[in-house]
Amino acid sequence: MHREEVASTMAKSKGTIGILTGGGDVPGLNPAIRAVTIRARREGYRVVGIRRGWAGLIELERDPDANHSRNCLALNEEIVNKAGRTGGTFLHTSRTQPSKVRREELPNHLLDTYTEEVNDLTKEVLANLEFLGIDFLIPIGGDDTLSYAVRLYQEGVKVIGIPKTMDNDVPGTDYCIGFSTCVTRTIEMTNRLRTSAGSHERFLVLEVFGRYAGFTAMLPTMAGAANRCVIPEHKFSIEALTELLSQDRHENPSRYSVVLVSEGAMFEGGEMVFKDTVKDAYGHAKLGGIGDLVSDRLKMLSPQFNEGKTIDVINQKLGYLVRSGDPDAIDSIVPMAYGNLAFDLILSGIHGRLVVLKNGRYDNVPIDVVTATTKTVDIERFYNRDRLRPYYKSFEMLPLFIMTSE
């Protein structure tokens, strides 16, 4: 996108809306971008897509003669209609945190300006938003992406956030874009793997996403995809899990049993299992391996609960399979509604808000709820710690996905 295009479209518009997607990709991001763009364009607004999340706003070089197409893209109905039916994000994404950019990750044109090992580039973000003529900014992301949106709002940027994350753990909302498709995929793939588990009479261990919250393990288990689940909110006994799965297997005519393991789940007396020590810009080390450890220990302990005979394990990490592909119906409808809600706030001159679903109804809340609290499974209410699975009772008047942010 050239500076001339920016100037000409700004002259014709009521204002300019910037949209970006940050963090992990999920199905439903493109429908949200589509919804904002179509409404905005028809109402006379210009829409700019920021590429690669917050990275696009720190890498842009404020040279009027430069080609900025690597960092931003003028959006229109033709572009978003085609992308809106697909998964992922056509604007691309990153886990960049502009307030904590390591020196080795600085854009070349900023190397002489910022010399610390870790640098706050918020000044550059603000200057680049002004350079692009952004009047309103709509970041779509999880609590990490949205926490920086709170920072920008405090700096005076007119921000409206849209919650997105497979983990469904953004505070203030009952639903985040991507969660339904994640649950759908988890149920589908678990049921496919049952055929192998049953054929070989094994334990089936599936590691699913969920760093701090166990919603992605709880809901599929509630829906019957697994016998048990272990989640970050409760440190579990591997001995108890082995005994329970052995009982489940014994009672199953096909002689297998299934457990879903959140990536952030922890053994009693243990901590999270990390793939390596490298951390992203938000300070998160990459999780991975708890499913492997659970599988190894289940096999080792199984003779104690199976008349001295070892039970083999099928171990599968679902990983990116649950966040890839097209969105399901809910992740096509909710993003459409969220995008329209965000634009309605712009029309009303309202900002500093997060669009949400609360108790089955669309609404908006102050965006700083993202940094004011956390959202995890209420284990007293929803998780049976003795049985290592959800409670199946008292659903009256609960929302669609049972476990709320309250």
Buried (B, 14 or more C-beta within 10 A) or exposed (E): BBBEEBEEBBEEBEBBBBBBBBBBBBBBBBBBBBBBBBBBBEEEBBBBBBBBBBBBBBBBBBEEEBEBEBBBBBBBBEBBEEBBEBBBBBBBBBBBBBBBBEEEBBBEEBEEEBEEEEBBBBEBBBBBBEBBBBBBBBBBBBBBBBBBBBBBBBEEBBBBBBBBBBBBBBBBBBBBBBBBBBBBBBBBBBEEBBEEBBEBBBBBBBBBBBBBBBBBBBBBBBBEBBBBBBBBBBBBBBEBBBBBBBEBBEEBEEBBBBBBBBBBBBBEEEEBBBEEEEEBBBEBEEBBBBBBBBBBBBBEBBBEBBEEEEBBBBBBBBBEBBBBBBBBEBBBBBBBBBBBBBBBBBEEEEBBBBBBBBEEEBBBBEBBBBBEEEBBBEBEEBBBBEEBBBBEEEEEEBBEBBBBBE
